[in-house]
């Protein structure tokens, strides 16, 4: 009980300090000024499976996982480059970061929760949050866009993904993104003056 109380107090103090340091009008937008828009684009996510720069690793599994024909219970994390084209040497515009759980007793099916974090280009500084089921043996996979930040505040939509190349070293996925989000007029930024 003592440790929980101390953590709660530290969290409360930190929250109050942040609340005092940053006036709420610098990070809240008036939703009535926002305009809904639909944006569509294509990205390529590259799993690097071997070599010195591996981007996907196993982090947990259960006793049953070792004998499961579907790898049930295996948990994997990834931090993959996001590219503008399917060529593994094309421009990197962000990272796909998240986790995969082998979540099916019958057939190989994954549950994926991941973020697309844009680090350059038109959406630099923005994120998209994706969640969904990934039945590995199907030709395409679909994820829900459940949120976002920056350009993609209040985002919702979907991503249709398919494997475009697969080798011992790399797998490249094509993401066709359709996202509904809001364009804020006169956005206030943290630290901006009135």
Buried (B, 14 or more C-beta within 10 A) or exposed (E): EEEEEEEEEEEEEEEEEEEEEEEEEEEEBEEEEBEEEEBEEEBBBBBBBEEEEEBBEEEEBEEEBEEBEBBBBBBBBBBBBBBBEBEBEBEBBBBBBBBBBBBBEEEBBBBBBBBBBBBEBEBEEBBBBBBBBBBEEEEEBBBBBBBBBBBBBBBBBBBEBEBEBEEEEBBBBBBBBBBBBBEBEEBBEEEEEE
